[in-house]
Amino acid sequence: MLRFFQTTWIPDETYFQTLVRHLIPVVEIQTRALTFLVFSDYGMPATFYNDHYDFLVAQDFLFARKISPDAADLKQHLGQLYASNKTDFQITEDGRKLYLFLTQAGRTGQRFAPRIWEKEGQIGHGRTLFILVCKKWHVAKRLMDLLKTYIELPALGFLFGEDPEVLPYLGGILSNQNKINRHRRLVMRLLFEHFQRDRIMICVDPSEIDTLRDFQSDPVETRILEINCMFDDQYLLGHAQRIGLIKGIAENKSTDRVLPSLRNQIDQERETIRQSGFENRFVVSQAAQYDENILELMAFCNLDQYEATRIIEQKWIFSD
């Protein structure tokens, strides 16, 4: 055995176990260690500190590994315990399970509390977010400007679709559009806190269904006004050019294939929103009767009939 273990790796972890197995009958051997140790899922042994005293005393072991060299208080207390006559311990034997539970929870930021960007990333109760959803951005902005004359609240336009023109300084979170979109709810929370208001209005493109679902899942009260416009061929071709789908209108030979695809895309976006079952969703349409649009606008933001009528009567809202 001596000759063999002289050439093995980490012999101190196997030499004595092998020796015992050669010398002691199997029925007299307890196959459990006297030392409490636990490994992380990285394969690294846990290190214990001053605040682990009660945790270690509750384990059914005589020794513990590994104790931090800086844990002077823990070593002192364990030494005093060893020198005492205390023999009655409340043993729980849940050390390994508890350690693994906490370390796994820590991977997702839930060890003792949610991560800061999750806790602070909620817009919160007691606030109302008004959202105008429209494919024609200029139509949504016109309606938003009209609503501002009757409702006193910050109106921020297509905050998540284009670089905001006028926004307060909120730090690096507004440094680029990708960061704004990645932390939508946190951005809105900061804006609510900055303006010190409980109501804010924004605009959203119908394609941003994930943005609508994100806000709907928040405790904030979300009120959605879907603005359905009519699209002639000339507008759709201009839209295709603006988004880079085609370069030129006059010279392009593939418009016959582009237009049906664009119309189908717009219809699918509307249908997705309709089927999502959003609460507090209202619809005004260019093709609808005045009375229908007035009632929807009144319900959307609690306007009275006179105010809603004044807005809907502005035919130029839907003009291209």
C-alpha positions in Angstrom: 0.0 0.0 0.0 2.8 2.4 0.8 4.5 1.7 -2.5 1.3 2.0 -4.4 0.1 5.3 -2.9 3.5 7.0 -3.3 2.6 7.4 -7.0 -1.1 8.3 -6.7 -2.8 11.7 -6.8 -4.2 13.1 -3.6 -3.4 9.9 -1.5 -4.6 11.4 1.7 -8.2 11.1 0.5 -8.0 7.4 -0.2 -5.1 5.9 1.8 -6.8 5.6 5.2 -10.1 4.4 3.7 -8.3 1.6 1.9 -6.3 0.7 5.0 -9.5 0.5 7.1 -11.2 -1.8 4.5 -8.2 -4.1 4.8 -8.1 -4.3 8.6 -11.7 -3.8 9.9 -14.7 -6.1 9.2 -17.3 -4.5 7.0 -20.0 -4.8 9.6 -18.0 -2.6 11.9 -17.5 0.2 9.4 -19.7 3.3 9.2 -19.6 4.6 5.6 -20.1 8.2 6.4 -17.6 11.0 7.0 -17.2 12.8 10.3 -16.6 16.1 8.5 -19.3 18.3 7.1 -18.5 19.6 3.6 -20.6 20.6 0.7 -19.6 21.3 -2.9 -21.1 23.9 -5.2 -22.3 23.0 -8.7 -18.9 24.3 -9.9 -17.2 21.5 -7.9 -15.8 23.9 -5.4 -16.1 23.3 -1.6 -18.2 25.8 0.3 -16.4 28.2 2.7 -17.9 29.0 6.0 -17.7 32.4 7.8 -18.6 33.9 11.1 -22.3 33.9 10.5 -22.4 30.2 9.8 -22.1 29.1 13.5 -25.7 28.1 14.1 -25.8 26.5 10.6 -22.8 24.3 11.4 -23.8 23.3 14.9 -27.1 22.0 13.5 -25.3 19.5 11.3 -24.7 15.9 12.5 -20.9 16.1 12.1 -17.8 16.5 14.4 -15.8 18.7 12.0 -16.4 21.2 9.2 -14.5 22.0 6.0 -13.6 24.6 4.9 -13.6 27.5 7.4 -12.4 30.8 6.1 -9.0 31.9 7.6 -10.7 35.3 8.3 -13.6 33.7 10.3 -11.9 34.3 13.7 -15.2 34.6 15.7 -16.4 31.3 14.2 -13.3 29.5 15.2 -13.4 30.9 18.7 -17.0 29.9 19.2 -16.4 26.4 17.9 -13.4 26.0 20.1 -15.4 27.1 23.2 -18.1 24.7 22.2 -15.6 21.8 21.9 -14.1 22.6 25.3 -17.5 22.7 27.0 -19.6 19.8 28.2 -22.5 20.5 25.8 -23.9 17.4 24.2 -27.5 18.3 23.4 -27.8 19.7 19.9 -30.8 20.4 17.7 -29.8 18.5 14.7 -31.5 19.3 11.4 -29.2 17.5 8.8 -30.5 19.8 6.1 -27.1 21.6 5.5 -26.4 20.3 2.0 -30.0 20.8 0.7 -30.2 24.3 2.2 -26.8 25.2 0.7 -27.7 24.0 -2.8 -31.1 25.6 -2.6 -29.6 29.0 -1.8 -26.8 28.8 -4.3 -29.2 27.8 -7.1 -31.6 30.6 -6.1 -28.7 33.0 -6.2 -28.1 32.1 -9.9 -31.3 33.8 -10.7 -30.9 36.7 -8.3 -33.5 35.3 -5.9 -31.4 34.2 -2.9 -32.8 36.7 -0.5 -34.6 39.2 -2.7 -35.3 40.0 -6.4 -32.6 41.6 -8.4 -32.6 45.4 -8.4 -33.7 45.7 -12.0 -36.5 43.2 -11.4 -37.8 44.9 -8.2 -37.4 48.4 -9.6 -38.4 47.3 -13.1 -42.1 47.4 -12.3 -44.0 50.5 -13.1 -46.2 49.8 -10.1 -49.8 50.1 -8.8 -51.7 53.3 -8.8 -50.4 54.5 -12.1 -52.1 54.6 -15.6 -50.3 54.2 -18.9 -52.2 55.3 -21.9 -51.0 53.7 -25.2 -51.9 54.8 -28.7 -51.3 51.9 -31.1 -51.2 53.0 -34.8 -49.3 52.0 -37.9 -49.4 55.5 -39.2 -47.2 57.3 -36.7 -48.2 60.8 -37.8 -51.8 59.9 -37.1 -51.0 58.7 -33.6 -49.0 61.8 -32.9 -51.8 64.1 -34.1 -54.3 62.4 -31.8 -51.9 62.5 -28.9 -51.5 66.2 -29.3 -55.2 66.7 -29.4 -55.7 64.6 -26.3 -53.1 66.6 -24.4 -55.3 69.7 -24.7 -58.0 67.9 -22.7 -55.9 65.7 -20.5 -53.1 67.1 -18.5 -50.3 64.5 -18.6 -46.9 63.9 -20.2 -47.2 62.6 -23.8 -44.0 61.1 -25.1 -44.7 59.8 -28.6 -43.1 56.6 -30.0 -40.6 56.3 -27.1 -39.7 52.7 -28.0 -39.7 53.1 -31.8 -37.6 56.2 -32.4 -35.1 58.3 -30.6 -37.1 60.5 -28.2 -36.9 64.2 -29.1 -37.5 65.6 -25.6 -36.8 63.5 -22.6 -35.3 64.2 -19.1 -31.9 62.9 -18.3 -32.3 59.5 -16.7 -28.7 58.3 -17.0 -27.2 55.7 -19.2 -30.4 53.8 -19.7 -31.4 56.3 -22.4 -28.0 56.2 -24.1 -29.3 54.1 -27.0 -32.6 52.7 -28.4 -31.6 49.0 -27.7 -31.1 49.8 -24.0 -34.5 51.6 -23.8 -36.3 48.7 -25.4 -34.5 46.1 -23.2 -35.6 47.9 -20.0 -39.0 49.2 -21.1 -40.8 49.0 -17.7 -37.8 50.5 -15.8 -37.7 53.4 -18.3 -41.4 54.0 -17.7 -41.0 53.8 -13.9 -38.2 56.4 -14.0 -40.4 58.6 -16.2 -43.3 58.4 -13.8 -41.0 59.3 -10.9 -39.4 62.1 -12.8 -42.6 63.8 -13.9 -44.2 63.0 -10.5 -47.4 62.1 -12.3 -49.6 59.0 -12.1 -50.6 59.2 -15.8 -48.4 59.1 -18.9 -49.2 58.6 -22.6 -47.0 57.0 -25.2 -47.4 55.7 -28.8 -46.6 52.1 -30.0 -46.4 50.5 -33.4 -48.8 47.5 -33.8 -45.8 45.3 -34.6 -44.5 45.8 -31.1 -46.8 43.2 -29.5 -44.1 42.2 -27.0 -44.1 45.8 -25.7 -47.9 45.7 -25.2 -47.7 42.3 -23.4 -44.8 43.5 -21.2 -46.9 46.4 -20.0 -50.0 44.3 -19.6 -48.2 42.0 -17.3 -47.2 44.9 -15.0 -49.3 46.1 -12.0 -49.7 49.4 -13.8 -53.2 50.1 -15.3 -52.7 49.9 -19.1 -55.3 51.5 -21.4 -54.8 50.8 -25.1 -56.4 52.8 -27.9 -56.0 51.0 -31.3 -56.2 53.5 -34.2 -57.1 51.7 -37.4 -56.3 53.6 -40.6 -57.1 52.9 -44.3 -54.1 52.3 -46.5 -54.1 53.1 -50.2 -51.4 51.7 -52.6 -49.5 55.0 -52.7 -49.1 55.1 -49.0 -48.0 51.4 -48.8 -45.4 51.9 -51.5 -44.1 54.9 -49.6 -44.0 52.9 -46.4 -42.1 50.1 -48.2 -39.6 52.7 -49.3 -39.2 54.2 -45.8 -38.5 50.8 -44.2 -36.0 49.9 -46.9 -38.1 47.2 -48.5 -37.8 48.8 -51.9 -35.4 51.6 -53.1 -37.5 53.4 -55.7 -41.2 53.4 -56.5 -41.3 54.3 -60.2 -38.5 52.0 -61.2 -39.5 49.0 -59.0 -41.1 46.1 -60.9 -42.0 44.0 -57.8 -44.6 46.2 -56.3 -47.4 43.8 -57.3 -45.9 41.3 -54.9 -45.0 43.8 -52.2 -48.4 45.4 -51.7 -50.4 42.2 -50.8 -47.6 41.2 -48.4 -47.7 44.6 -46.7 -51.5 44.5 -46.4 -51.4 41.0 -45.0 -48.7 42.0 -42.4 -50.9 44.9 -41.2 -53.9 42.7 -41.0 -51.9 40.1 -39.0 -50.7 42.7 -36.6 -54.3 43.8 -35.9 -55.4 40.3 -35.5 -52.6 39.5 -33.1 -53.6 42.4 -30.9 -57.3 41.4 -31.0 -56.6 37.8 -30.0 -54.2 38.8 -27.2 -57.2 39.6 -25.0 -55.8 42.9 -23.6 -57.8 44.5 -20.9 -59.0 48.1 -21.4 -58.5 47.9 -25.2 -60.5 50.4 -27.3 -60.6 51.0 -31.0 -61.2 54.0 -33.2 -61.2 53.5 -36.9 -61.1 55.8 -40.0 -63.9 53.7 -41.5 -66.1 53.7 -38.4 -69.0 56.1 -37.7 -68.4 59.2 -35.7 -70.7 58.0 -32.8 -68.7 54.7 -32.5 -65.3 56.5 -32.3 -66.7 59.1 -29.8 -67.8 56.4 -27.5 -64.5 54.5 -27.7 -62.5 57.7 -27.1 -64.7 58.6 -24.1 -64.1 55.1 -22.6 -60.4 55.2 -23.3 -59.4 58.3 -21.3 -62.6 59.4 -19.5 -63.4 62.3 -21.8 -66.8 63.8 -21.7 -68.9 63.6 -24.9 -68.3 67.2 -25.9 -64.5 66.8 -25.7 -64.5 63.5 -27.5 -66.7 64.9 -30.2 -64.4 67.9 -30.7 -61.5 65.6 -31.3 -63.2 63.1 -33.6 -64.7 65.8 -35.8 -61.1 66.8 -36.8 -61.1 64.9 -40.1 -57.5 65.9 -40.8 -56.3 63.5 -38.1 -56.3 60.6 -40.6 -54.9 62.7 -43.5 -51.7 61.5 -45.1 
